[in-house]
């Protein structure tokens, strides 16, 4: 006897036409059971529907901003995602997106051995990306691409955690 979710282990059309699905009035679009009035239960709608999300126990429709944020996250490099996934803590400066091995060595020799020290320099410049980019190019020998990536990484981290 099949236990758990009627759609568990079933793929494609099998899941839609399984006898247990039909007997419990399963909704094939959202893969959740319908209640007595025929509408989806909120918990299943929030889990399976791409147009809603659950925050603090309440269901809300996704806005255009949510979709843009998701698209923005998809465009991030894996290194930037890894850096933004948690607080800085004791991460080395090489964890910052855009910092190459050579640039990391230059930064360490100048005293910027940890990511939080580099973040402090960024904050001292009042989160001004152009000023930070000029500083890291002139003082540390970064390329324009490295400077742009590292300033963007620090700006995104500030937006997430400050």
N, C-alpha and C positions, 0 to 999 in steps of 0.2 A: 504494500500500500504506500502510496506517495504521500510524504508528510512535508510540512513547511509550505513554502510558497508554491502555488500550482504551476508557476512558470519556471521553477527551479529545475535546471537540467534540460529544459526544452528550448529549442532554437527555432526562430522564424515562425512559419505557419503552424508548426506543431504546438507552440505555446498559445496561439490564438484559438485553436480549435480543440484543445484538450478538454475532456468531459468535465473535469473539476472547474475549469475556467468558465465554462458555459453554465454550470449549475449555480455558481456563486455570482453570476453576472459580473465577471471581470471586465474591466475597461481595457480593450486592446491598445488604445492609443497611449495611455499613461501607465499601463501595467499595474493598476491598483484596483481594489474592490470598490464597487459602487455601493453607496448606502441605500436605504429604503426608498428615498426619493429619486435615486438614479444619479445623483451628483457624486463626485469623487470625495473621499474623505481628505481633509486638509493634509494629514501627515503624508499620505501617498502622493498627493499633488506636489508637495514641496520637495519630495525626494526624486520623483521621476519626471516632472514637467520641466522643460527647459525654460519656461517663461515665468517661473516663480522661484523664490528662494526663501529659506527660513532663517530669520534672525531673531534671537531672544524669544523663541517660542511663537513668534508671530509670522504669518505668511505675508510676503509682499511681492508685488510684481517686479520683475527686473526692469530697470530703467535703461535709457540709452547710455547713461554714465556707467552702469554695470557692464554693459556690453563693450564699451570703449576701454574700460579698465582690463577686461579679460583679453581684448585684442592687444592692448599694450603689454600685458604679461606674456602673451604669446610671442611678441617681437623681441623680448629681452633675451640676452645671451645667457647661457647656462651659468656662467660665472657670476653675472649680475643677480640672477635668481638666487643662487647659493648665498651671496653676500647679503641680500635683502631678507633671507628666510629667517634670520635670527639677529639678536642684538650683537653689537661689535665684540664686546667682551675683550679677550686677549688675542684677537686675531692678528696675525702678522700683516704688514703693509702689503704683501704680495697678494692677499685675498681681495683687495680692492680691484674692481673691474677696470681694465685699461693699464694696469701697472705690470710692465714686462719684467723679466728677470734683471736686465741691465738697469732699468729705472729703479727697481726695488733695491738693488745694491747701492745706487747713488743716494736714494732716500735714507737708507740705513746709515751710510757714512755721514750724512748730514744730521743724524739724530732722530729721524722719523722711522723708527723700527716697528711701531705698532700702528694698526689702522686707526685707533682712537686718537693718536697723536696727529696723524694726517687730517682726521676729521676736525680736530681742534684748530688746526691751521685754516681749514675751510671756514669754520665758524668765526675765527678772528677776522676773516675777510668779509664778514657779514653775509655769508652764503652767496657772494657775488661770483658767479661762474667765470666771467671774463677775467676778473682780477686773479682768481685762483689759477686759471689756465696760463696766464702770463707768468705768474710766479713759478709754477712747476716747470714751464718751458725754460725760463731764464736761469733759475737757481738749481734745478735738478737734471736738466738735459732731456726732458720729455719731448716726444714728437707732438705735433698738433692733435693727431688722432688719440694718442695716449692721454693727453691733457683733457680733451673733450670727453672721452669715456670715463676717466676718473672723476671729473667734476660732476658729470651726470650721475654716476654711481653714488657719490656722496650726497648729492641733492636728493636723489630718490630715497636714500637711507634716512635722511632728515625728515622727509615727508612721511615716511612710514613710522618712525620711532620717536620723533620729537613733537 
